[in-house]
Amino acid sequence: MTSIQERAQAEKEIKRNPHPDFKKVEGARPKFSSKQWTWTKTPDPNWKPGQGGNDNGASLTKNHREIDPYAEGRPAALNYKLLISAITPRFIGFVSTRSRDGKSTNLAPFSYTTVVNHDPPVFCVGFAGGFDKAKDSLRNLRETEECVINVISEHFVEAANACSINAPYGVSEWAVSGLHPGVCATVKAQRVKEAIFSIEGKLMETKEFESRTNPGKKTGVLAIIEGTRFWAREDAINYDASQLNPDVLKPVSRLGGITYGRTTDGYELPRPDYETEMVGDGGVKELVDGK
């Protein structure tokens, strides 16, 4: 069985797409509408320290179900489906790489991606499967130790999703997506010109994982990457290059299954100061002293 056939078989087993005829289902849904960023109040602007949840205890009346990820007869695919539906919304690292000889380029989305440090800027990307069956992005990253992580926005989400196609090694997703490559400063891999924000990165180290239920089988690789240069669109970045405008960025995230999420509104919550909160009736000091 070829690597492409193995990926296709894995998709069948995971059953990520719950719709036999997706276009028919989508056709019955409302049209996509562009929305401007909106600031709202918090769910409970009058919340006080020690109050707990803002639902008047409703969540405490619900029961929980214990799930053993290694329960007998439980396939690992169920853990995958559960986790991607629970750990949400997830940032999507749209990773660009190229082979050592420069003849092969790759562009693919990875929702096992996050920033973990700022000095130095450090990012983590998780790849399914081990080095023995490395897909294009991991293979190129391991060879060259370079990549670009691009942020996906609403105006090219379909093109980004097209890059998740199970194409054979050597087939460039740039052509499949119609996206445009941009020259970088510190790496040979190219950034996505359509992206509002991109991060040039160099590989620091990797960690390969082995299955608990099927010893010997390599199931994933964690890549730790240092950011070496940032690219921000001028109409999105503020004066001192410290913040992006969410109304311009319009970031897209991953939810469970084949569902994508939008970020169109938000509320602000100042981080509480202990000394300030200690003052006054019902403050933190009273709560702490009472325990």
C-alpha positions in Angstrom: 0.0 0.0 0.0 1.4 3.4 -1.0 1.6 6.4 1.4 -1.3 8.0 -0.4 -3.4 4.9 -0.1 -2.5 4.7 3.6 -3.6 8.3 4.1 -6.9 7.7 2.3 -7.5 4.6 4.4 -6.8 6.5 7.6 -9.4 9.2 6.5 -12.0 6.5 6.0 -11.3 5.0 9.4 -11.5 8.4 11.2 -14.7 9.4 9.3 -13.8 13.1 9.7 -16.5 14.2 7.2 -20.0 13.2 8.6 -21.8 14.1 5.4 -22.3 11.6 2.5 -23.1 14.6 0.2 -21.4 17.6 1.7 -22.3 20.1 -1.1 -26.0 19.2 -0.6 -25.8 19.9 3.1 -23.8 23.1 2.5 -26.4 24.2 -0.1 -29.1 24.3 2.5 -27.1 26.6 4.8 -27.2 30.4 5.0 -24.7 32.3 2.8 -21.4 33.4 4.4 -21.6 37.1 5.5 -18.6 39.3 6.2 -18.7 40.7 9.7 -16.9 43.6 11.3 -15.1 43.1 14.6 -17.4 43.9 17.5 -16.5 44.6 21.2 -19.0 43.4 23.7 -19.3 43.4 27.5 -18.2 40.3 29.4 -20.9 37.6 30.1 -21.2 39.1 33.7 -19.7 42.6 34.1 -20.7 42.5 37.8 -18.8 39.4 38.6 -17.1 39.4 42.0 -14.1 37.5 43.5 -15.2 34.1 44.9 -18.4 34.1 42.8 -17.4 31.1 40.7 -19.1 30.5 37.4 -21.4 33.1 35.8 -24.2 30.6 35.2 -25.7 30.6 38.7 -24.4 27.1 39.3 -26.2 25.5 36.3 -23.0 23.7 35.2 -22.7 22.1 38.6 -25.9 20.2 38.1 -24.4 18.3 35.1 -22.7 14.9 35.4 -19.4 14.0 33.9 -18.3 10.9 32.1 -14.9 9.4 32.7 -13.0 8.4 29.6 -9.9 6.2 29.6 -7.9 6.9 26.4 -6.4 3.4 26.7 -9.7 1.5 27.4 -9.8 -2.0 25.9 -11.3 -1.8 22.4 -11.1 2.0 22.2 -9.3 2.9 18.9 -6.9 5.8 19.0 -9.0 7.5 16.3 -11.7 8.2 18.9 -9.1 10.0 21.0 -8.2 12.1 18.0 -11.8 13.0 17.2 -12.5 13.8 20.8 -9.5 16.0 21.4 -9.9 18.1 18.2 -13.5 18.7 19.2 -12.6 19.6 22.8 -9.4 21.6 22.4 -11.0 24.5 20.5 -10.6 26.9 18.9 -7.2 25.8 17.6 -4.8 28.1 15.8 -3.9 26.7 12.3 -0.2 26.8 11.4 -0.1 27.1 7.7 3.4 25.8 7.1 5.5 26.4 4.0 8.6 24.3 3.4 10.9 23.4 0.6 13.3 20.4 -0.1 17.0 20.7 0.3 17.6 20.9 -3.5 14.7 23.4 -3.9 12.9 21.2 -6.4 10.0 20.4 -4.2 7.9 22.9 -2.2 5.1 22.2 0.2 2.3 24.1 1.9 0.0 22.5 4.4 -2.2 23.4 7.4 -1.5 22.0 10.9 -3.9 22.7 13.8 -1.5 21.2 16.3 0.4 24.5 16.3 1.0 27.1 19.0 3.4 29.8 20.3 5.2 28.8 23.6 7.7 31.5 24.2 8.5 35.1 23.1 12.2 35.5 23.9 13.3 33.8 21.8 10.0 33.4 19.8 9.3 29.7 19.9 6.5 27.7 18.2 5.5 24.1 18.3 4.0 22.1 15.4 2.7 18.6 15.7 2.9 16.2 12.8 0.9 12.9 12.6 2.9 9.8 12.0 6.6 9.2 12.7 9.8 9.9 10.7 9.5 6.6 8.9 6.3 7.8 7.2 7.0 11.5 7.2 4.7 13.6 5.0 6.1 16.3 2.8 6.2 19.2 5.3 8.0 17.1 8.0 10.4 15.6 5.5 11.4 19.0 4.2 11.6 20.6 7.6 13.9 17.8 8.9 16.1 18.1 5.8 16.5 21.9 5.7 15.6 22.9 9.3 13.6 25.8 7.9 9.9 26.8 7.4 7.4 29.6 7.4 4.3 29.6 9.6 1.5 31.6 8.1 -1.7 32.7 9.8 -4.9 31.8 7.9 -7.5 34.5 7.4 -11.0 34.3 6.0 -10.1 35.7 2.6 -8.1 32.6 1.7 -9.5 29.8 3.9 -10.7 27.7 1.0 -7.3 27.8 -0.7 -5.6 26.9 2.6 -8.0 24.0 3.1 -7.2 22.8 -0.4 -3.6 22.4 0.7 -4.7 19.5 3.0 -5.1 17.3 -0.1 -3.3 14.0 0.1 -1.1 14.7 -2.9 2.1 12.6 -3.5 5.5 14.0 -2.6 6.8 16.5 -5.1 3.3 17.9 -6.0 3.2 21.5 -4.9 0.2 22.7 -3.0 1.0 26.2 -4.2 -0.4 25.3 -7.6 -3.4 23.4 -6.1 -4.4 26.4 -3.9 -3.5 29.3 -6.3 -1.8 31.1 -3.5 1.2 33.3 -4.2 4.7 32.8 -2.7 6.7 35.7 -1.2 10.5 35.9 -0.7 11.7 35.6 2.9 14.7 37.2 4.7 16.2 34.4 6.8 14.9 31.2 5.2 14.7 29.8 1.7 11.1 28.6 2.2 8.5 31.1 1.0 5.8 32.9 2.9 2.2 33.2 1.7 1.7 36.7 0.3 -2.0 36.6 1.0 -1.3 36.0 4.7 -1.7 39.0 7.0 1.0 37.6 9.3 3.8 35.2 8.7 6.7 33.8 10.7 10.0 32.7 9.3 11.3 29.8 11.4 14.3 27.5 12.0 14.1 24.1 13.6 15.4 23.8 17.1 14.6 20.2 17.9 12.1 17.4 17.4 10.5 14.7 19.6 9.0 11.5 18.1 6.2 9.8 19.9 5.4 6.1 20.2 1.9 4.5 20.5 0.9 3.3 24.0 -1.6 0.8 22.6 0.6 -0.4 19.8 4.2 -0.4 21.0 6.8 0.2 18.3 4.5 2.2 16.1 5.5 5.8 15.8 2.4 8.1 15.9 3.6 11.6 15.9 6.4 14.2 15.8 6.7 17.4 17.7 8.8 20.1 16.1 10.1 23.1 18.1 10.8 26.1 15.9 12.4 29.4 16.6 10.9 32.4 14.9 13.6 34.4 13.1 11.6 37.1 11.2 8.0 38.3 11.2 6.0 39.7 8.3 2.9 41.8 9.0 0.6 43.5 6.5 0.9 47.3 7.0 -2.9 47.9 7.3 -3.1 45.4 10.2 -0.1 46.3 12.4 -0.1 49.2 14.9 2.5 51.9 15.1 5.1 50.1 17.2 4.6 46.7 15.6 3.2 45.2 18.8 -0.4 44.3 17.9 -2.5 43.2 14.9 -6.0 44.6 14.3 -8.5 41.6 14.6 -10.8 43.3 12.2 -8.1 43.1 9.5 -6.6 39.7 10.5 -10.0 37.9 10.6 -8.3 34.7 11.9 -9.7 31.3 11.1 -9.5 28.4 13.6 -10.2 24.7 13.7 -13.0 23.1 15.7 -14.0 19.4 15.7 -14.4 17.3 12.5 -14.2 19.4 9.4 -15.5 22.5 11.1 -13.7 25.8 10.9 -14.4 28.8 13.3 -14.5 32.5 12.9 -13.4 35.2 15.4 -15.7 38.2 14.9 -16.2 39.6 18.3 -14.6 39.7 21.7 -14.5 41.2 25.2 -11.7 42.5 27.4 -10.9 41.3 30.9 -8.1 43.1 32.8 -5.8 40.8 34.7 -6.7 41.3 38.5 -4.1 42.9 40.8 -3.8 41.1 44.2 -3.1 44.2 46.2 -6.0 46.1 44.7 -8.5 43.2 45.0 -7.6 42.8 48.7 -9.1 46.2 49.5 -12.9 46.5 50.2 -15.7 44.2 51.3 -15.8 40.9 49.6 -12.2 41.3 48.3 -9.6 38.6 47.9 -8.1 39.0 51.3 -11.4 38.3 53.0 -11.8 35.1 50.8 -8.3 34.0 51.5 -8.5 34.6 55.3 -11.7 32.7 55.4 -10.1 29.5 54.1 
